[in-house]
Amino acid sequence: MILKSNGKEVATDVDFACSMLKQIKGLMFTKRIPDNYALVFVMKKSQRVSLHMLFVNYPIDAIFLNDEKRVIKTSSLKAWIGTCSCQEKVKYIIETSHGKSEKLRIKPGDTLKFENQCQ
């Protein structure tokens, strides 16, 4: 489960992309994700990252976090053609349903809570 520091649920169904292969695949070839779902990418070390939406046929939100799980940036990505990058180093990226960041008012500086399943 992923929670905002104020206790609001971001996702209850959470998968972790720990390996390079799972991170490369991400949400590619999936049909849709439920509103309560999130895929958490866990980087081996904090780094600059970019995302693409190749082979993802629905829009998503991406939330970039530092190693303290503090939000650095949020971005909405369009199906197939969306791309984004983060100039600051990140440890986690959360991919979740489109509109989730706006709906929960997730913004830079917020802290999210979840148990890292990749350790």
Residue pairs with C-beta under 8 A, 6 or more apart in sequence:
1 9
1 11
1 12
1 14
1 114
2 9
2 10
2 11
2 14
2 38
2 40
2 94
2 112
2 113
2 114
3 9
3 10
3 112
3 113
3 114
4 10
4 104
4 106
4 110
4 111
4 112
4 113
5 110
5 111
5 112
5 113
8 104
9 36
10 38
10 94
10 96
10 100
10 104
10 106
10 112
11 36
11 37
11 38
11 94
11 96
12 36
13 34
13 36
13 37
13 38
14 37
14 38
14 39
14 40
14 114
14 117
15 37
15 38
15 39
15 40
16 39
16 40
16 42
16 116
16 117
16 118
17 23
17 25
17 26
17 39
17 40
17 41
17 42
18 42
18 117
18 118
23 41
26 39
26 41
26 51
26 56
26 95
27 33
27 39
27 56
27 60
27 95
28 54
28 55
28 56
29 55
30 56
31 57
31 58
32 58
33 39
33 58
33 60
33 96
33 97
34 97
35 97
35 100
37 96
37 97
38 94
38 95
38 96
39 94
39 95
39 96
40 92
40 93
40 94
40 114
40 117
41 92
41 93
41 94
41 95
42 91
42 92
42 116
42 117
42 118
43 49
43 90
43 91
43 92
43 93
45 91
46 66
46 67
46 89
46 90
46 91
47 89
47 90
48 85
48 86
48 87
48 88
48 89
48 90
49 64
49 85
49 86
49 90
49 93
50 83
50 84
50 85
50 86
51 62
51 75
51 77
51 82
51 83
51 84
51 85
51 93
51 95
52 82
52 83
53 60
53 77
53 78
53 79
53 80
53 81
53 82
53 83
54 80
55 80
56 77
56 79
56 80
56 82
57 79
57 80
58 79
58 98
59 76
59 77
59 78
59 79
59 82
59 98
60 76
60 77
60 82
60 95
60 96
60 97
60 98
61 74
61 75
61 76
61 77
61 95
61 96
61 97
61 98
61 99
61 100
61 101
61 102
62 74
62 75
62 76
62 77
62 84
62 93
62 94
62 95
63 71
63 73
63 74
63 93
63 94
63 96
63 101
63 106
63 112
64 71
64 72
64 73
64 74
64 75
64 86
64 88
64 90
64 92
64 93
65 71
65 72
65 90
65 91
65 92
65 93
65 94
65 112
66 72
66 88
66 89
66 90
66 91
66 92
67 91
68 111
69 91
69 92
69 111
69 112
69 113
69 114
70 109
70 110
70 111
71 106
71 107
71 108
71 109
71 110
71 111
71 112
72 86
72 88
72 90
72 108
73 86
73 88
73 108
74 101
74 106
74 107
74 108
75 84
76 82
76 98
76 99
76 101
76 102
77 83
77 84
94 112
100 106
101 107
106 112
